[in-house]
Amino acid sequence: MKTNRLIYYLVLLISIPLSADGIDASINAAIQPITNILASFIFYEYTIFSTPMPLIVLWLIGGAIFFTFYFNFLNLRGFKHAFKLLRGDFAKPGNEGELSHFQALSTAVSGTVGIGNIAGVAIVISIGGPGATFWLIIAGLLGMSTKFAECVAGVMFRKVNPDGSISGGPMYYLEAGLRQKNLSWLAKPMGLFYALAIVIGCLGIGNMFQSNQAFQQFIYMTGGDSSYFVDKGWLFGSILAGIVGLVIIGGIKSIARVTSKLVPFMTITYVVGALVVVIMNADKVPWALSAIFNEAFDPTAMGGGMLGIMILGFQRAAFSNEAGIGSAAIAHATVKTSEPVSEGYVGLMEPFIDTVVICTLTALVILTTVYDPAMANEGIQGIALTSMAFSSTLSWSVIPLSFIALLFAFSTILSWSYYGLKGWTYIIGESSIAENIFKVFFCIFIAIGCMVNLSAVLDFSDALIFLVALPNILGLYVLAPMIKKELLNYQKRLQSGEIQNYRETND
C-alpha cells in the first residue's frame, strides 16, 4: 500500500509542468555542495609539466596499459576470433544465459555510443587540435584490454537465478572474486558500494542527461526556438518514458531485441554518412592524417603541447567507451556461454567500435570540412560543430544527424536502465516487485530530465559513475591472475580442437 501511494505521488509530480526556475535552483542549491566535494575528489588534477592531469584519467589509462601488456596485446590479436564468436561459430546449444554474443555486444555498445561520440570529439578537437585524435585512438585501443578483463570476470562470477535469468557485473565479481582471494572483509562492502553508485549514477548520466539531450534534438528537428514543443518537455518526457517502459518491462531480452536492431542501424548509418563526407573531401584527407600524427607529438601544438593533447585524447576516450567503469560487464554477463573468455573476446570490440571507429570518423569529418585552429575561441563546440561539418558537405544532413543523435540517447537509456536495475536488485534482492519498483522510478526520472535543469544532480551522477572505476579496476588487478589462467586454458583448448567451431563442423 505504501509503495502504491509513493508511486502515485511521484506520477503526480511529473504530471505538473515544472517550468519554474525556483524548483531547479532549490534542488541544485541543495545538491551542489555534495557535488563539489565529490567532483573535487574524483576529478582532482595533478599538474605535470604545467599541464593538469585528472587522476581518474590516469587511473583508467594506467589500468588499460597494464592489462594490454598483461594479456600480451590480446586487444590487437583477438579480432579474428571475436568476429567468429559474433557470427555464432562457437555457439553451443543449451548454454546457460539469456543473450547471444551479438545481442550482448549490441546492448553494451548502445550504452556507450551516444551524444559524446558526436559532441565530445568536436570539443576535444576544438580545444586540442587534430593531434588529440591520435591519442584518442591509442586510448581506445588500450581500453579494449580493460574491457576484456571486465567481461571475462563478469561471466566467471555471474549468478544464475532460479528462473534462469542472469545477474552479473562488477558488484558480483568484486564480492565473489575477493572472497576467493581471502579478502572477505572487503568483498561485500565493495560490491554494495559499486551497486549503490551505479543505481544513483544511472539516473543521471544514463537517464536524465540522455532524455534532456533527446528533447533538445527533438526541438531542433521541429523548428528550434520556434518549435511548438519548446515548452512541452513534460509531454515529450512522458511519451519517451512510456516507450522506454514498454521496452524495459520485458527485461534484458526485450532490451536486447531492440538494441540488436537499433545499434547496427545507428552505427552503420552514421559511419556511412561520415565516410561519404570524408570521401567527398578526399583532397583534404592527406592533410588531416598528417596533422593528426604530427601534432600528436608537437611540443608547441594547441591545447598545451604534446602532453596536453595526449591528456585530452585519453580523457575523451576514457569517458566515451567507459572501459574501467565496469558497467558494460553487467550486459555481457548475460551471454549464453559456458566459456567466460569467449565474451572477453567479444567485449574487445566495444571500445573499438565506440572510440576507434566512430570517434575517429567524427574527427575526420570535422578536420576535412570546417576545422580551423581559431575555432577554439569562437565558442562553436559540441554537436553544433559536428552538425556544421556534416552540413558543409551534405546540406540536408542536419536533420538526419539530429535523428541519429536522438536514437543514440534512446538506446543509451535502455542499456543504463538494465545496469541500474541489476545494481538495485543486488542491494534489495531479486524479485519481480523490486524490479518493477525500479523500472517505475527510472521512467519517472526520464520525464523529469526533460522538464528541469538539474545541473548539480547530473554533475553528481557523472562524478559517481567515474568514482566506481576505483574499486572496479582495483578488483580487476586482484583477479588478473585468475583471468589470465582462464585465458591460457581457453586458448589451449581452442588450439587443440576441444572447443568446437560448430559452423566448420556442420560444413
C-alpha positions in Angstrom: 0.0 0.0 0.0 2.8 2.4 0.9 4.6 1.6 -2.4 1.4 2.3 -4.4 1.0 5.6 -2.6 4.6 6.6 -3.2 4.3 5.8 -6.9 1.1 7.8 -7.1 2.8 10.9 -5.7 5.7 10.6 -8.0 3.5 10.2 -11.0 1.5 13.3 -9.8 4.8 15.2 -9.6 5.8 14.6 -13.2 2.4 15.5 -14.5 3.0 19.1 -13.4 5.0 21.2 -16.0 8.0 22.1 -13.9 8.9 25.3 -15.7 9.6 27.5 -12.6 13.3 28.2 -12.2 12.9 28.2 -8.4 12.4 24.4 -8.3 15.5 23.8 -10.3 17.5 26.3 -8.3 16.4 24.9 -5.0 17.4 21.3 -5.9 20.7 22.5 -7.4 21.5 24.5 -4.3 20.8 21.5 -2.0 22.9 19.1 -4.1 25.7 21.4 -5.2 27.9 21.3 -2.0 27.9 17.5 -2.1 28.6 17.5 -5.9 31.6 19.9 -5.4 33.1 17.7 -2.7 32.7 14.5 -4.8 33.9 16.1 -8.0 36.9 17.8 -6.4 38.0 14.3 -5.3 37.2 12.1 -8.3 38.4 14.7 -10.9 41.3 16.0 -8.9 44.0 17.3 -11.2 47.7 16.9 -10.7 50.0 19.2 -12.7 52.6 17.5 -14.8 54.9 19.8 -16.8 52.5 22.7 -16.4 49.6 20.5 -17.7 46.7 19.5 -15.4 46.2 15.7 -15.4 42.9 14.4 -13.9 43.9 11.5 -11.6 40.8 9.4 -12.6 42.0 9.5 -16.2 45.5 8.4 -15.1 43.9 5.6 -13.1 41.8 4.4 -16.2 44.7 4.7 -18.7 47.1 3.1 -16.2 44.8 0.1 -15.9 44.4 -0.1 -19.7 48.2 -0.1 -20.2 48.7 -2.8 -17.5 46.1 -5.2 -19.0 47.3 -4.6 -22.5 50.8 -5.9 -21.5 49.5 -8.5 -19.1 47.4 -10.2 -21.8 50.1 -9.9 -24.4 48.3 -7.4 -26.6 45.3 -9.5 -27.0 43.4 -6.3 -27.9 45.3 -6.4 -31.3 45.4 -10.2 -31.7 41.9 -11.1 -30.9 39.9 -9.6 -33.7 39.6 -12.7 -35.9 38.3 -14.9 -33.1 36.0 -12.1 -31.9 34.3 -11.9 -35.3 33.8 -15.7 -35.3 32.2 -15.6 -31.9 29.9 -12.8 -33.0 28.9 -14.8 -36.1 27.8 -17.6 -33.8 30.6 -20.1 -34.8 31.1 -21.3 -31.3 27.5 -21.0 -30.0 26.8 -24.3 -28.3 23.1 -25.1 -27.9 21.9 -25.4 -24.3 24.4 -23.0 -22.7 23.2 -21.0 -19.7 22.5 -17.4 -20.4 19.9 -15.1 -21.9 21.6 -13.3 -24.9 23.7 -14.3 -27.9 27.2 -12.8 -28.2 25.9 -10.3 -30.8 22.9 -9.3 -28.6 25.1 -8.8 -25.5 27.6 -6.7 -27.5 24.7 -4.6 -29.0 23.3 -3.9 -25.6 26.7 -2.9 -24.2 27.5 -0.7 -27.3 24.2 1.0 -27.0 25.2 2.1 -23.5 28.4 3.7 -24.7 27.7 5.0 -28.2 25.9 8.3 -27.6 25.9 12.0 -27.8 29.6 12.0 -26.7 30.7 10.4 -29.9 29.2 13.3 -31.9 29.7 16.2 -29.5 32.6 15.2 -27.3 35.0 14.6 -30.1 34.2 18.0 -31.5 35.0 19.7 -28.2 38.3 17.8 -27.9 39.4 18.9 -31.5 38.3 22.5 -31.0 40.4 22.7 -27.8 43.4 20.4 -28.6 43.5 20.3 -32.3 44.0 17.4 -34.7 46.7 15.7 -32.6 44.2 14.8 -29.8 42.6 12.4 -32.3 45.8 10.2 -32.3 45.8 9.8 -28.6 42.1 9.2 -28.6 42.7 6.2 -30.9 45.6 4.9 -28.8 43.5 5.2 -25.6 40.6 3.4 -27.4 42.9 0.5 -28.4 44.3 0.3 -24.8 40.8 0.4 -23.3 39.9 -2.8 -25.2 42.2 -4.7 -22.8 40.4 -3.4 -19.7 37.0 -4.3 -21.3 38.3 -7.8 -22.0 39.1 -8.3 -18.3 35.8 -6.9 -17.2 33.7 -9.1 -19.5 35.6 -12.3 -18.5 35.2 -11.6 -14.8 31.5 -10.7 -15.4 30.8 -14.2 -16.8 33.1 -16.0 -14.4 31.3 -14.7 -11.3 27.8 -14.2 -12.6 24.8 -15.5 -10.7 22.2 -17.8 -12.3 18.8 -17.1 -10.7 16.2 -19.9 -10.2 14.1 -18.7 -13.2 17.2 -18.9 -15.4 17.8 -15.2 -15.6 21.4 -13.9 -15.1 22.7 -11.3 -12.7 26.3 -10.2 -13.1 28.7 -7.3 -13.3 31.3 -5.7 -11.0 29.3 -6.0 -7.9 29.2 -9.7 -8.3 32.8 -10.3 -9.4 34.1 -7.9 -6.7 32.3 -9.8 -4.0 32.8 -13.4 -5.2 36.3 -12.8 -6.6 37.6 -11.1 -3.5 36.2 -13.8 -1.3 38.2 -16.4 -3.3 41.3 -14.2 -2.7 40.7 -14.4 1.1 39.6 -10.7 1.2 36.1 -11.4 2.6 36.2 -8.3 4.8 36.4 -6.2 1.7 34.2 -8.2 -0.7 30.7 -7.3 0.3 31.4 -3.6 1.0 33.0 -3.1 -2.4 30.1 -4.9 -4.1 27.5 -2.8 -2.3 29.4 0.4 -3.0 29.5 -0.3 -6.7 25.8 -1.3 -6.8 24.7 1.8 -5.0 26.8 4.1 -7.2 25.5 2.5 -10.4 21.9 2.9 -9.2 22.3 6.6 -8.4 24.6 7.2 -11.4 22.2 5.6 -13.9 19.5 8.1 -13.1 21.8 10.9 -14.2 24.2 10.0 -16.9 22.2 7.2 -18.3 18.8 8.7 -17.8 18.1 12.4 -17.2 21.1 13.7 -19.2 20.1 11.4 -22.2 16.4 12.3 -22.1 17.3 16.0 -21.9 19.6 15.7 -24.9 16.9 13.7 -26.8 14.4 16.5 -26.1 16.9 19.2 -27.3 17.4 17.2 -30.5 13.7 16.9 -31.0 13.2 20.7 -30.5 15.9 21.3 -33.1 14.3 18.9 -35.6 10.9 20.6 -35.1 11.9 24.2 -35.6 14.3 25.2 -32.8 13.2 28.1 -30.6 10.0 28.5 -32.6 9.0 24.9 -32.2 5.6 24.2 -30.8 7.1 21.7 -28.4 9.8 24.1 -26.9 7.9 24.3 -23.6 6.5 20.8 -23.8 9.3 18.9 -22.1 6.8 17.2 -19.8 4.9 15.9 -22.8 8.0 14.7 -24.7 9.4 13.2 -21.5 6.2 11.3 -20.7 6.0 9.9 -24.2 9.7 8.9 -24.1 9.2 7.3 -20.6 6.2 5.4 -21.9 8.2 4.0 -24.9 11.1 3.1 -22.7 8.8 1.5 -20.2 7.3 -0.7 -22.9 10.7 -2.0 -23.8 12.3 -2.5 -20.3 9.2 -4.2 -18.8 10.3 -7.3 -20.8 13.7 -7.4 -19.2 17.1 -7.8 -20.8 15.8 -10.0 -23.6 13.3 -7.2 -24.7 16.1 -4.6 -24.4 18.4 -6.8 -26.5 15.8 -7.3 -29.2 15.6 -3.5 -29.6 19.3 -2.7 -29.3 20.4 -5.6 -31.6 18.4 -3.8 -34.4 18.9 -0.2 -33.3 22.7 -0.3 -32.7 23.6 -1.7 -36.2 21.2 0.7 -37.8 22.6 3.7 -35.9 26.2 2.8 -36.3 26.1 1.9 -40.0 24.0 4.9 -40.8 26.4 7.3 -39.0 29.6 5.5 -40.3 28.3 5.6 -43.9 27.3 9.2 -43.6 30.7 10.1 -42.2 32.6 8.1 -44.9 30.6 9.9 -47.6 31.6 13.3 -46.2 35.2 12.2 -45.9 35.3 10.8 -49.4 33.7 13.9 -50.9 36.6 15.9 -49.2 39.2 13.3 -50.1 41.7 16.0 -51.2 41.9 17.1 -47.5 42.4 13.6 -46.1 46.2 13.5 -46.5 46.5 16.8 -44.6 44.1 15.6 -41.9 46.0 12.4 -41.4 49.3 14.2 -41.4 48.0 16.8 -38.9 46.7 14.1 -36.6 50.1 12.3 -36.4 52.4 15.3 -36.5 50.5 17.5 -33.9 50.2 14.5 -31.6 54.0 14.8 -31.0 54.3 18.6 -31.4 55.5 20.3 -28.2 54.0 23.6 -29.5 50.6 22.2 -30.5 47.5 23.9 -29.3 45.9 22.6 -26.2 49.0 22.5 -24.0 51.6 20.9 -26.3 52.1 17.1 -26.7 51.3 16.2 -23.1 48.2 18.5 -23.0 46.6 17.0 -26.2 47.6 13.5 -25.0 45.6 14.0 -21.9 42.7 15.5 -23.9 42.6 12.5 -26.2 42.9 9.9 -23.3 40.2 11.7 -21.3 37.7 11.7 -24.2 38.4 8.0 -25.0 38.0 7.1 -21.3 34.8 9.0 -21.0 33.5 7.6 -24.3 34.0 3.8 -24.1 33.8 3.6 -20.2 36.5 0.9 -20.1 37.4 0.6 -16.4 34.0 1.6 -15.1 32.6 -1.9 -15.5 29.0 -1.1 -16.5 29.1 -3.0 -19.7 30.1 -6.2 -17.9 26.6 -6.2 -16.5 25.2 -6.8 -20.0 28.0 -9.0 -21.2 27.4 -11.3 -18.2 24.1 -12.4 -19.6 25.6 -14.1 -22.7 24.8 -17.7 -23.5 28.1 -19.4 -23.0 30.0 -21.7 -20.7 33.3 -20.0 -21.6 33.9 -16.7 -19.9 36.9 -15.9 -22.1 34.7 -16.0 -25.2 32.7 -13.0 -24.0 36.0 -11.3 -23.2 36.9 -11.5 -26.9 33.5 -10.1 -27.9 34.0 -7.3 -25.4 37.2 -6.2 -27.1 35.0 -5.0 -30.0 33.1 -2.4 -27.9 35.8 0.2 -27.4 37.0 -0.4 -31.0 33.5 0.4 -32.4 32.8 3.2 -30.0 36.1 5.0 -29.9 38.5 3.8 -32.7 35.8 3.8 -35.4 33.0 6.2 -34.6 35.0 8.9 -32.7 37.8 8.8 -35.3 35.4 9.2 -38.2 33.8 12.1 -36.4 37.2 13.7 -36.1 38.0 13.2 -39.8 34.6 14.7 -40.8 35.5 17.9 -38.8 39.1 18.0 -40.0 38.3 17.6 -43.7 35.5 20.2 -43.7 35.2 23.1 -41.2 38.2 22.8 -39.0 40.1 26.0 -38.2 42.6 26.5 -35.3 40.8 29.7 -34.5 37.5 27.9 -33.7 38.7 27.3 -30.1 38.0 30.9 -29.4 34.8 31.2 -31.4 32.6 29.2 -29.0 31.4 26.7 -31.6 31.6 23.4 -29.8 29.9 20.1 -29.3 27.2 18.8 -31.6 26.9 22.3 -33.3 30.4 21.9 -34.7 29.8 18.3 -35.9 26.5 19.4 -37.5 28.2 22.3 -39.2 30.9 19.8 -40.5 28.3 17.5 -42.0 26.1 20.2 -43.5 29.1 21.9 -45.1 29.2 18.9 -47.5 25.7 17.4 -47.2 23.3 20.4 -46.7 20.4 18.0 -45.9 22.3 16.0 -43.3 21.5 18.1 -40.2 18.0 16.7 -39.6 19.1 13.0 -40.1 22.1 13.6 -37.8 19.8 15.0 -35.2 17.6 12.0 -35.5 20.6 9.6 -35.1 21.7 11.6 -32.0 18.1 11.2 -30.6 18.4 7.4 -31.2 21.8 7.3 -29.6 20.2 8.9 -26.4 17.3 6.5 -26.5 19.5 3.4 -26.8 21.7 4.6 -24.0 18.7 5.0 -21.7 17.7 1.4 -22.5 21.1 -0.1 -21.6 21.5 2.0 -18.4 18.1 1.0 -17.2 19.4 -2.5 -17.0 22.6 -1.5 -15.4 20.8 0.4 -12.7 18.2 -2.4 -12.3 21.0 -5.0 -11.6 22.6 -2.7 -9.0 19.2 -2.3 -7.4 18.4 -6.0 -7.2 21.9 -6.7 -5.9 21.1 -4.4 -2.9 17.4 -5.1 -2.4 17.2 -8.7 -3.6 15.9 -10.5 -6.7 12.1 -10.2 -7.0 9.6 -9.0 -9.6 8.3 -6.4 -7.2 11.7 -4.9 -6.6 12.3 -4.9 -10.4 9.0 -3.2 -11.2 9.5 -0.5 -8.5 12.9 0.4 -10.0 11.5 0.5 -13.6 8.8 2.9 -12.5 11.3 5.2 -10.8 13.6 5.0 -13.8 10.8 6.1 -16.2 9.7 8.9 -13.9 13.3 10.3 -14.0 13.2 10.2 -17.8 10.3 12.7 -17.7 12.0 14.8 -15.1 15.1 15.0 -17.2 13.1 16.7 -20.0 11.4 19.2 -17.6 14.1 20.6 -15.3 17.7 21.7 -15.5 19.3 19.8 -12.6 22.9 20.5 -13.5 24.2 19.7 -10.0 22.4 16.4 -9.9 23.9 15.5 -13.3 27.4 16.5 -12.2 26.9 14.5 -9.1 25.9 11.5 -11.1 28.8 11.9 -13.5 31.3 12.0 -10.7 29.7 9.0 -9.0 29.9 6.9 -12.2 33.6 7.6 -12.5 34.2 7.0 -8.8 33.3 3.3 -9.3 36.4 3.0 -11.5 38.4 3.0 -8.3 37.1 -0.3 -6.8 36.4 -1.8 -10.2 40.0 -1.6 -11.5 41.4 -2.4 -8.1 39.3 -5.6 -8.1 40.4 -6.4 -11.6 44.1 -6.2 -10.6 43.4 -8.7 -7.8 41.5 -11.0 -10.2 44.0 -10.6 -13.1 45.9 -13.9 -12.4 42.6 -15.8 -12.4 41.5 -14.2 -15.6 44.8 -14.9 -17.3 44.8 -18.5 -16.2 41.3 -18.8 -17.7 42.5 -17.2 -20.9 45.5 -19.5 -21.3 43.3 -22.6 -20.7 40.8 -21.4 -23.3 43.4 -20.7 -25.9 45.0 -24.2 -25.3 41.6 -26.0 -25.7 40.8 -23.8 -28.8 44.0 -24.8 -30.5 43.6 -28.5 -29.6 40.0 -28.5 -31.1 38.4 -29.3 -27.7 36.4 -26.1 -28.2 34.4 -26.8 -31.3 33.7 -24.4 -34.2 30.1 -25.6 -35.0 30.0 -23.7 -38.2 33.0 -25.6 -39.6 31.8 -28.9 -38.1 28.4 -28.5 -39.9 30.1 -27.5 -43.2 
